[in-house]
């Protein structure tokens, strides 16, 4: 163990207790902290939309760099400020496989936090719309461009749209959960900021899909649809936006992205790090599936 950070083994083991604590949160507190996380990720998403608005149509890479850098503030607020984020909580799979929490407790947390994240994201979108019309102008046009790309039913590079969203969701939360793991290992605020910045910057730059970010991007665009200025700024005709709705937000994006996020975070990070660093240690009490879910003896 160094003075600046914990080792990967120490960090992985710490997520057993973290998962236990998250599972034990009262529902009211859990929902409130989840609402805050939805707002915080929404702040990052709004900053990303604003940063990438302008004459960037011929500078795709630069727009993505600006968007990625601005978005990182969202997870910084969540991790350092202390809030409950669905995608980060996918790491509770470490506590589940360690036998310290049950599947019911895990699903209870995920459901409450997911709903809270959505409510917080929607709340911020409404506040921004009512607080000066930031989504009614060019930034609203950018939101519409982003939302149409995220909900189009057209195949992407020959891959079914929802399958593409699913796989982008896997890649996204793989990076997000690694940002959470690295931030947890850092002992200083500066280290946590750096640990968060680069993985989150990478997922936005790469065009991967984050369910909670999309809980802001998509409602923001739906609210922007009511503004003729935003529609004009998007370059779309009203008929081209007809497919963007509160229904397609779920059927063409959030369902597939959420499932992908769970695979990327809970399995590719949580389960892998459990087997690599936790299983077989003194903190691991593996549940025996054959024994009706009763904890097996400690190794």
Residue frames relative to the residue before (quaternion, step in Angstrom):
aa qw qx qy qz dx dy dz
X 1.0000 0.0000 0.0000 0.0000 0.00 0.00 0.00
X 0.2279 -0.7674 0.5858 0.1267 3.57 -0.83 1.01
X 0.6401 -0.5373 0.3840 0.3926 3.51 -1.30 0.32
X 0.7041 0.5047 -0.2659 0.4228 3.58 1.09 -0.70
X 0.8189 -0.0277 0.0498 0.5711 3.58 1.07 -0.62
X 0.5198 -0.5995 0.5022 0.3439 3.52 -1.32 0.28
X 0.5442 -0.5880 0.4763 0.3623 3.56 -1.24 0.37
X 0.6619 -0.4944 0.3599 0.4334 3.63 -1.18 0.29
X 0.6346 0.5238 -0.3387 0.4563 3.61 1.03 -0.73
X 0.6667 0.4980 -0.2979 0.4677 3.59 0.90 -0.92
X 0.6572 0.5092 -0.3138 0.4586 3.56 0.96 -0.85
X 0.6539 0.5183 -0.3163 0.4513 3.58 0.91 -0.91
X 0.6621 0.5004 -0.3070 0.4658 3.59 0.95 -0.86
X 0.6197 0.5659 -0.3496 0.4166 3.58 1.06 -0.70
X 0.6260 0.5631 -0.3418 0.4174 3.57 1.13 -0.56
X 0.5060 0.6053 -0.4414 0.4275 3.60 1.25 -0.13
X 0.7039 0.4410 -0.2613 0.4917 3.58 0.83 -0.99
X 0.6074 0.5545 -0.3514 0.4474 3.57 1.05 -0.74
X 0.6710 0.4994 -0.2916 0.4640 3.57 0.91 -0.93
X 0.6246 0.5355 -0.3314 0.4618 3.57 1.02 -0.78
X 0.6782 0.4993 -0.2899 0.4546 3.56 0.87 -0.97
X 0.6466 0.5142 -0.3189 0.4646 3.57 0.99 -0.81
X 0.6597 0.5171 -0.3091 0.4493 3.58 0.98 -0.83
X 0.7025 0.4810 -0.2602 0.4555 3.59 1.12 -0.68
X 0.4482 0.7017 -0.4606 0.3075 3.60 1.20 -0.15
X 0.4834 -0.6245 0.5147 0.3338 3.62 -1.01 0.71
X 0.6145 -0.5961 0.3614 0.3694 3.57 -1.01 0.77
X 0.6458 0.5367 -0.3360 0.4266 3.60 0.91 -0.82
X 0.6799 0.4693 -0.2838 0.4868 3.56 0.92 -0.92
X 0.6240 0.5506 -0.3280 0.4471 3.55 1.03 -0.83
X 0.6762 0.4920 -0.2899 0.4654 3.57 0.91 -0.94
X 0.6501 0.5213 -0.3228 0.4489 3.59 0.94 -0.86
X 0.6766 0.4744 -0.2936 0.4806 3.59 0.92 -0.89
X 0.6240 0.5243 -0.3333 0.4740 3.59 1.13 -0.61
X 0.6107 0.5394 -0.3404 0.4693 3.57 1.05 -0.77
X 0.6470 0.5139 -0.3186 0.4646 3.58 0.96 -0.85
X 0.6492 0.5168 -0.3254 0.4534 3.58 0.94 -0.83
X 0.6279 0.5297 -0.3357 0.4609 3.59 1.03 -0.74
X 0.6400 0.5091 -0.3120 0.4836 3.56 1.05 -0.81
X 0.6768 0.5120 -0.3016 0.4344 3.60 0.86 -0.95
X 0.6584 0.4718 -0.3107 0.4973 3.59 0.95 -0.82
X 0.6128 0.5499 -0.3409 0.4537 3.58 1.10 -0.66
X 0.6047 0.5391 -0.3542 0.4672 3.59 1.05 -0.71
X 0.6622 0.5001 -0.3042 0.4679 3.56 0.94 -0.87
X 0.6563 0.5124 -0.3082 0.4600 3.57 1.00 -0.84
X 0.6525 0.5019 -0.3157 0.4718 3.58 0.97 -0.82
X 0.6273 0.5222 -0.3299 0.4743 3.58 1.03 -0.77
X 0.6462 0.5225 -0.3160 0.4577 3.58 1.01 -0.83
X 0.6441 0.5134 -0.3236 0.4656 3.60 0.96 -0.84
X 0.6722 0.5014 -0.2975 0.4564 3.56 0.92 -0.91
X 0.6712 0.5152 -0.3015 0.4395 3.58 0.90 -0.94
X 0.7445 0.4084 -0.2225 0.4789 3.58 1.03 -0.75
X 0.5271 0.6162 -0.4162 0.4113 3.60 1.27 0.13
X 0.5348 0.5931 -0.4665 0.3803 3.56 -0.90 0.95
X 0.7285 -0.4115 0.3137 0.4489 3.53 -1.23 -0.40
X 0.2896 0.7915 -0.4844 0.2346 3.56 0.64 1.16
X 0.3619 0.7720 -0.4788 0.2090 3.61 1.21 0.02
X 0.7427 0.3635 -0.2118 0.5210 3.59 1.07 -0.70
X 0.6946 0.4043 -0.2512 0.5395 3.57 1.31 0.14
X 0.0697 -0.8617 0.5023 0.0182 3.53 0.79 1.12
X 0.6814 0.5066 -0.2964 0.4372 3.59 0.82 -0.96
X 0.6542 0.5080 -0.3167 0.4622 3.57 0.96 -0.87
X 0.6343 0.5298 -0.3302 0.4560 3.59 0.96 -0.82
X 0.6615 0.5029 -0.3018 0.4673 3.57 0.99 -0.85
X 0.6232 0.5359 -0.3363 0.4596 3.59 1.03 -0.78
X 0.6707 0.4912 -0.2964 0.4702 3.57 0.90 -0.93
X 0.6545 0.5206 -0.3047 0.4559 3.55 0.98 -0.89
X 0.6780 0.5075 -0.2854 0.4486 3.56 0.92 -0.96
X 0.6647 0.5072 -0.3062 0.4552 3.56 0.92 -0.87
X 0.6797 0.4928 -0.2909 0.4589 3.57 0.96 -0.87
X 0.6599 0.5504 -0.3212 0.3981 3.58 0.95 -0.84
X 0.5685 0.6498 -0.3833 0.3281 3.60 1.06 -0.68
X 0.5514 0.6286 -0.3994 0.3760 3.59 1.15 -0.53
X 0.5792 0.6179 -0.3727 0.3793 3.59 1.09 -0.64
X 0.7264 0.4072 -0.2570 0.4905 3.60 0.76 -0.99
X 0.5690 0.5725 -0.3894 0.4436 3.60 1.12 -0.51
X 0.6553 0.5039 -0.3084 0.4707 3.58 0.95 -0.86
X 0.6565 0.5198 -0.3106 0.4499 3.58 0.99 -0.85
X 0.7423 0.4370 -0.2388 0.4483 3.57 0.70 -1.12
X 0.7420 0.4006 -0.2326 0.4846 3.57 0.77 -1.02
X 0.6917 0.4735 -0.2683 0.4747 3.57 1.08 -0.74
X 0.4148 -0.7383 0.4472 0.2879 3.58 1.22 -0.37
X 0.3805 0.6898 -0.5298 0.3142 3.58 0.06 1.30
X 0.4877 -0.6743 0.4854 0.2682 3.56 -1.29 0.30
X 0.0273 -0.8156 0.5757 -0.0514 3.56 -0.43 1.28
X 0.5292 -0.6709 0.4199 0.3057 3.57 -0.74 1.08
X 0.7000 0.4818 -0.2946 0.4371 3.59 0.74 -0.99
X 0.6576 0.4853 -0.3088 0.4866 3.59 1.00 -0.73
X 0.6630 0.5191 -0.2992 0.4489 3.57 1.06 -0.76
X 0.4484 0.6554 -0.4670 0.3891 3.58 1.25 0.02
X 0.5855 0.5822 -0.3577 0.4362 3.59 1.24 -0.40
X 0.4581 0.6639 -0.4582 0.3734 3.60 1.24 0.01
X 0.4705 0.6639 -0.4455 0.3734 3.59 1.26 -0.14
X 0.5595 0.5848 -0.3942 0.4355 3.62 1.17 -0.46
X 0.6827 0.4644 -0.2789 0.4905 3.60 0.92 -0.90
X 0.6134 0.5548 -0.3433 0.4450 3.59 1.06 -0.74
X 0.7367 0.4160 -0.2367 0.4777 3.57 0.76 -1.03
X 0.6069 0.5267 -0.3558 0.4772 3.58 1.26 -0.27
X 0.5024 -0.6817 0.4034 0.3466 3.57 1.29 -0.12
X 0.5230 0.6714 -0.3980 0.3424 3.60 1.25 0.14
X 0.7636 0.1451 -0.1321 0.6152 3.60 1.25 -0.30
X 0.4344 -0.6936 0.5111 0.2627 3.55 -1.22 0.46
X 0.6814 -0.4836 0.3541 0.4200 3.55 -1.28 0.28
X 0.6204 0.5562 -0.3412 0.4351 3.59 1.06 -0.74
X 0.6622 0.4974 -0.2995 0.4737 3.57 0.96 -0.86
X 0.6323 0.5352 -0.3242 0.4569 3.56 1.03 -0.81
X 0.7069 0.4630 -0.2663 0.4638 3.57 0.81 -1.04
X 0.5858 0.5644 -0.3590 0.4575 3.59 1.12 -0.66
X 0.6733 0.4833 -0.2940 0.4762 3.58 0.88 -0.93
X 0.6764 0.5047 -0.3107 0.4373 3.58 0.79 -0.97
X 0.6703 0.5013 -0.3090 0.4516 3.59 0.92 -0.88
X 0.6853 0.4780 -0.2962 0.4628 3.60 0.80 -0.98
X 0.6778 0.4920 -0.2931 0.4611 3.57 0.92 -0.91
X 0.6283 0.5370 -0.3384 0.4497 3.59 0.98 -0.79
X 0.6694 0.4829 -0.2933 0.4823 3.58 0.90 -0.94
X 0.6562 0.5156 -0.3086 0.4565 3.58 0.95 -0.86
X 0.6284 0.5315 -0.3275 0.4641 3.57 1.02 -0.79
X 0.6617 0.5043 -0.3064 0.4625 3.56 0.97 -0.87
X 0.6508 0.5095 -0.3192 0.4636 3.59 0.92 -0.88
X 0.6662 0.5051 -0.3058 0.4556 3.59 0.93 -0.85
X 0.6460 0.5180 -0.3151 0.4637 3.58 0.98 -0.83
X 0.6726 0.4870 -0.2889 0.4764 3.56 0.93 -0.92
X 0.6170 0.5516 -0.3387 0.4475 3.58 1.02 -0.79
X 0.6752 0.4843 -0.3037 0.4661 3.59 0.88 -0.90
X 0.6252 0.5379 -0.3440 0.4488 3.60 0.97 -0.80
X 0.6649 0.4904 -0.3025 0.4753 3.59 0.97 -0.84
X 0.6324 0.5298 -0.3326 0.4569 3.59 0.99 -0.79
X 0.6801 0.4870 -0.2983 0.4598 3.58 0.91 -0.90
X 0.6331 0.5213 -0.3342 0.4645 3.58 1.01 -0.75
X 0.7271 0.4316 -0.2405 0.4766 3.58 0.90 -0.93
X 0.7017 0.5135 -0.2657 0.4162 3.57 1.17 -0.49
X 0.8346 -0.1593 0.0688 0.5229 3.58 1.06 0.50
X 0.5092 -0.7049 0.3960 0.2950 3.53 1.26 0.18
X 0.1969 0.8144 -0.5253 0.1482 3.61 1.09 0.65
X 0.7115 0.4208 -0.2567 0.5008 3.59 1.16 -0.54
X 0.5818 0.6082 -0.3650 0.3980 3.58 1.27 0.01
X 0.7079 0.4232 -0.2514 0.5065 3.60 1.27 -0.12
X 0.8454 -0.1397 0.1055 0.5047 3.60 -1.04 -0.74
X 0.6247 0.5286 -0.3524 0.4540 3.59 1.04 -0.71
X 0.6153 0.5308 -0.3373 0.4752 3.58 1.10 -0.67
X 0.6134 0.5432 -0.3383 0.4628 3.56 1.10 -0.68
X 0.6407 0.5054 -0.3165 0.4836 3.57 1.02 -0.79
X 0.6242 0.5383 -0.3358 0.4559 3.57 1.01 -0.80
X 0.6538 0.5099 -0.3122 0.4637 3.58 0.98 -0.81
X 0.6331 0.5230 -0.3337 0.4629 3.60 0.98 -0.78
X 0.6582 0.5081 -0.3017 0.4664 3.56 0.94 -0.93
X 0.6904 0.4999 -0.2851 0.4384 3.59 0.85 -0.98
X 0.6367 0.5213 -0.3363 0.4581 3.60 0.97 -0.79
X 0.6498 0.5087 -0.3183 0.4666 3.59 0.99 -0.81
X 0.6950 0.4887 -0.2720 0.4519 3.57 1.05 -0.75
X 0.7873 0.3279 -0.1586 0.4974 3.61 1.10 -0.55
X 0.3947 0.7173 -0.4900 0.2994 3.59 1.22 0.08
X 0.4061 -0.7220 0.5069 0.2384 3.56 -0.97 0.84
X 0.4970 0.6763 -0.4246 0.3396 3.59 1.26 -0.20
X 0.5506 -0.5975 0.4659 0.3503 3.56 -1.15 0.65
X 0.2864 -0.7437 0.5829 0.1585 3.55 -1.16 0.68
X 0.8242 -0.1330 0.0296 0.5497 3.56 -0.47 1.26
X 0.7401 -0.4291 0.2179 0.4696 3.56 0.98 0.91
X 0.6302 0.5064 -0.3350 0.4840 3.60 1.29 -0.03
X 0.5724 -0.5896 0.4459 0.3548 3.58 -0.98 0.87
X 0.5951 -0.6276 0.3669 0.3426 3.57 -0.90 0.98
X 0.7123 0.4542 -0.2827 0.4543 3.60 0.75 -0.97
X 0.6156 0.5166 -0.3551 0.4776 3.59 1.07 -0.58
X 0.6232 0.5281 -0.3378 0.4675 3.57 1.04 -0.76
X 0.6475 0.5094 -0.3153 0.4710 3.59 0.99 -0.85
X 0.6272 0.5482 -0.3301 0.4440 3.58 1.02 -0.82
X 0.7123 0.4456 -0.2655 0.4728 3.58 0.80 -0.98
X 0.6200 0.5119 -0.3462 0.4834 3.59 1.08 -0.61
X 0.6156 0.5423 -0.3362 0.4625 3.56 1.14 -0.62
X 0.6125 0.5385 -0.3461 0.4637 3.58 1.05 -0.73
X 0.6943 0.4827 -0.2812 0.4538 3.57 0.76 -1.07
X 0.6354 0.5519 -0.3291 0.4282 3.56 0.99 -0.83
X 0.7696 0.3770 -0.2313 0.4605 3.58 0.61 -1.06
X 0.4823 0.6027 -0.4480 0.4510 3.56 1.23 -0.14
X 0.7045 0.4490 -0.2519 0.4886 3.57 0.92 -0.97
X 0.6446 0.5255 -0.3321 0.4451 3.60 0.93 -0.87
X 0.6967 0.4625 -0.2873 0.4670 3.59 0.85 -0.90
X 0.6032 0.5176 -0.3656 0.4843 3.58 1.12 -0.50
X 0.6083 0.5285 -0.3538 0.4749 3.60 1.08 -0.64
X 0.6502 0.5051 -0.3127 0.4737 3.60 0.99 -0.83
X 0.6487 0.5159 -0.3168 0.4610 3.59 0.94 -0.87
X 0.6975 0.4678 -0.2839 0.4627 3.59 0.82 -0.95
X 0.6321 0.5186 -0.3318 0.4705 3.58 1.04 -0.75
X 0.6398 0.5235 -0.3254 0.4591 3.59 1.03 -0.74
X 0.6620 0.5146 -0.3097 0.4485 3.58 1.07 -0.66
X 0.6296 0.5435 -0.3353 0.4425 3.60 1.16 -0.56
X 0.3363 -0.7631 0.5244 0.1721 3.56 -1.01 0.82
X 0.7297 0.3685 -0.2201 0.5323 3.60 1.21 -0.38
X 0.6255 -0.5551 0.3944 0.3808 3.58 -1.18 0.60
X 0.6397 0.5326 -0.3353 0.4413 3.61 0.93 -0.86
X 0.6526 0.5115 -0.3130 0.4631 3.57 1.00 -0.81
X 0.6409 0.5197 -0.3231 0.4635 3.58 1.02 -0.78
X 0.6357 0.5313 -0.3258 0.4556 3.59 1.00 -0.84
X 0.6804 0.4762 -0.2918 0.4744 3.59 0.87 -0.90
X 0.6432 0.5324 -0.3231 0.4454 3.58 1.00 -0.82
X 0.6789 0.4767 -0.2794 0.4835 3.57 1.07 -0.72
X 0.6507 0.5873 -0.3377 0.3430 3.57 0.81 -1.02
X 0.7627 0.4433 -0.2577 0.3943 3.60 0.53 -1.08
X 0.6671 0.4647 -0.3401 0.4725 3.69 0.86 -0.69
X 0.6658 0.4910 -0.3159 0.4646 3.60 0.96 -0.81
X 0.6024 0.5447 -0.3366 0.4767 3.57 1.03 -0.78
X 0.6692 0.5153 -0.2964 0.4459 3.58 0.95 -0.91
X 0.6815 0.4820 -0.3185 0.4491 3.61 0.86 -0.84
X 0.6556 0.4824 -0.3287 0.4790 3.62 0.97 -0.71
X 0.6431 0.5333 -0.3182 0.4480 3.57 0.93 -0.89
X 0.7145 0.4605 -0.2424 0.4676 3.57 1.06 -0.80
X 0.4800 -0.6954 0.4257 0.3238 3.60 1.24 -0.17
X 0.3576 0.7306 -0.5080 0.2834 3.59 1.13 0.58
X 0.4540 -0.7315 0.4708 0.1929 3.57 -1.28 0.45
X 0.1106 -0.7896 0.6036 0.0004 3.55 -0.79 1.16
X 0.4503 -0.7387 0.4258 0.2650 3.57 -0.51 1.18
X 0.7005 0.4591 -0.2963 0.4591 3.62 0.84 -0.86
X 0.5991 0.5292 -0.3639 0.4781 3.61 1.05 -0.63
X 0.6747 0.4957 -0.2928 0.4618 3.57 0.98 -0.85
X 0.5580 0.5815 -0.3887 0.4466 3.58 1.24 -0.37
X 0.6740 0.4096 -0.2957 0.5390 3.58 1.26 -0.27
X 0.6622 0.5376 -0.3238 0.4094 3.59 0.76 -1.04
X 0.7336 0.4553 -0.2562 0.4346 3.59 0.78 -1.01
X 0.6663 0.4516 -0.3247 0.4967 3.67 0.84 -0.74
X 0.5998 0.5534 -0.3669 0.4465 3.62 1.04 -0.68
X 0.6697 0.4868 -0.2970 0.4757 3.56 0.97 -0.85
X 0.6414 0.5237 -0.3297 0.4535 3.58 0.98 -0.79
X 0.6493 0.4831 -0.3154 0.4956 3.59 1.06 -0.68
X 0.6476 0.5253 -0.3171 0.4518 3.58 1.07 -0.73
X 0.5328 0.6433 -0.4033 0.3737 3.61 1.17 -0.47
X 0.6390 0.5474 -0.3242 0.4323 3.58 1.15 -0.57
X 0.6625 0.4995 -0.2993 0.4711 3.59 1.25 -0.25
X 0.3973 -0.7195 0.5142 0.2450 3.62 -0.61 1.07
X 0.6203 0.5478 -0.3463 0.4419 3.59 1.07 -0.69
X 0.6615 0.4959 -0.2992 0.4764 3.58 0.97 -0.88
X 0.6412 0.5176 -0.3230 0.4655 3.59 0.96 -0.84
X 0.6528 0.5047 -0.3100 0.4722 3.58 0.96 -0.86
X 0.6625 0.5119 -0.3040 0.4546 3.58 0.98 -0.85
X 0.6350 0.5420 -0.3330 0.4383 3.58 1.13 -0.60
X 0.4065 -0.7177 0.4695 0.3151 3.57 1.15 -0.57
X 0.5748 0.5808 -0.3784 0.4349 3.58 1.28 0.04
X 0.3935 -0.6490 0.5865 0.2829 3.51 -1.25 0.50
X 0.6641 -0.5241 0.3414 0.4096 3.61 -1.09 0.59
X 0.6375 0.5400 -0.3354 0.4353 3.58 1.00 -0.76
X 0.6478 0.5278 -0.3157 0.4495 3.56 1.11 -0.68
X 0.6860 0.4614 -0.2726 0.4921 3.57 1.24 -0.40
X 0.4110 0.7457 -0.4510 0.2676 3.57 1.29 -0.05
X 0.6796 0.5095 -0.2898 0.4410 3.58 1.09 -0.67
X 0.5971 0.5403 -0.3613 0.4701 3.58 1.30 -0.14
X 0.2130 0.7864 -0.5426 0.2044 3.58 -0.36 1.22
X 0.6696 -0.4777 0.3733 0.4289 3.55 -1.32 0.11
X 0.6292 0.5192 -0.3366 0.4703 3.59 1.21 -0.43
X 0.7089 0.4491 -0.2756 0.4689 3.60 0.79 -0.99
X 0.4908 0.6405 -0.4302 0.4048 3.58 1.22 -0.35
X 0.7273 0.3961 -0.2193 0.5158 3.56 1.07 -0.85
X 0.7396 0.4547 -0.2562 0.4251 3.58 0.70 -1.07
X 0.7698 0.3385 -0.1797 0.5103 3.60 1.08 -0.66
X 0.7955 0.2359 -0.1685 0.5321 3.59 1.18 0.15
X 0.8031 0.3941 -0.2366 0.3790 3.56 0.14 -1.32
X 0.6307 0.5294 -0.3598 0.4387 3.62 0.95 -0.71
X 0.7066 0.4579 -0.2659 0.4695 3.58 0.78 -1.03
X 0.6612 0.5088 -0.3095 0.4563 3.58 0.94 -0.87
X 0.6375 0.5328 -0.3281 0.4494 3.59 0.97 -0.83
X 0.6606 0.4950 -0.3084 0.4728 3.58 0.92 -0.87
X 0.6475 0.5110 -0.3136 0.4703 3.57 1.00 -0.79
X 0.6292 0.5355 -0.3296 0.4569 3.58 1.01 -0.81
X 0.6407 0.5247 -0.3274 0.4549 3.59 0.99 -0.82
X 0.6561 0.5003 -0.3129 0.4705 3.58 0.92 -0.87
X 0.6912 0.4975 -0.2859 0.4393 3.57 0.84 -0.98
X 0.7580 0.3967 -0.2111 0.4727 3.57 0.91 -0.91
X 0.7419 0.4314 -0.2391 0.4541 3.57 0.71 -1.10
X 0.7654 0.3603 -0.1928 0.4971 3.59 0.98 -0.82
X 0.7686 0.4032 -0.2283 0.4410 3.59 0.53 -1.15
X 0.7231 0.3085 -0.2413 0.5690 3.58 1.21 -0.30
X 0.7328 0.4604 -0.2660 0.4245 3.59 0.54 -1.16
X 0.7320 0.4167 -0.2524 0.4762 3.60 0.64 -1.08
X 0.6475 0.5238 -0.3288 0.4452 3.60 0.93 -0.83
X 0.6974 0.4507 -0.2819 0.4807 3.59 0.88 -0.89
X 0.5632 0.5735 -0.3829 0.4552 3.58 1.17 -0.52
X 0.7205 0.4339 -0.2582 0.4753 3.59 0.76 -1.00
X 0.6726 0.5134 -0.3023 0.4390 3.57 1.03 -0.74
X 0.8548 0.2028 -0.0368 0.4763 3.57 0.84 -0.97
X 0.7476 0.4088 -0.2139 0.4777 3.62 1.13 -0.51
X 0.6531 0.5385 -0.3257 0.4212 3.59 0.83 -0.97
X 0.7773 0.2888 -0.2438 0.5029 3.53 -0.83 1.03
X 0.6077 0.5478 -0.3588 0.4494 3.58 1.26 -0.13
X 0.7040 -0.4766 0.3302 0.4101 3.54 -1.33 0.10
X 0.6762 0.4864 -0.3076 0.4599 3.63 1.17 -0.38
X 0.6255 0.5654 -0.3266 0.4270 3.57 1.27 -0.19
X 0.0225 0.7626 -0.6448 0.0458 3.54 -0.85 1.06
X 0.1660 -0.8491 0.4944 0.0835 3.54 0.31 1.30
X 0.3843 -0.7122 0.5390 0.2337 3.57 -0.93 0.91
X 0.3325 -0.7359 0.5572 0.1935 3.53 -0.91 0.85
X 0.3663 -0.7438 0.5157 0.2159 3.55 -0.55 1.18
X 0.6627 0.5081 -0.3067 0.4566 3.56 1.05 -0.71
X 0.7209 0.4468 -0.2490 0.4676 3.54 1.18 -0.47
X 0.6322 -0.5811 0.3253 0.3961 3.55 1.11 0.67
X 0.6754 -0.5268 0.2966 0.4224 3.56 1.11 0.64
X 0.4576 0.6728 -0.4653 0.3485 3.61 1.23 0.26
X 0.5449 -0.6233 0.4308 0.3591 3.60 -0.96 0.73
X 0.3796 -0.6952 0.5626 0.2367 3.50 -1.06 0.82
X 0.6484 -0.5138 0.3628 0.4290 3.58 -1.19 0.26
X 0.5590 -0.6113 0.4497 0.3340 3.52 -1.18 0.64
X 0.3824 -0.7223 0.5234 0.2413 3.51 -1.04 0.79
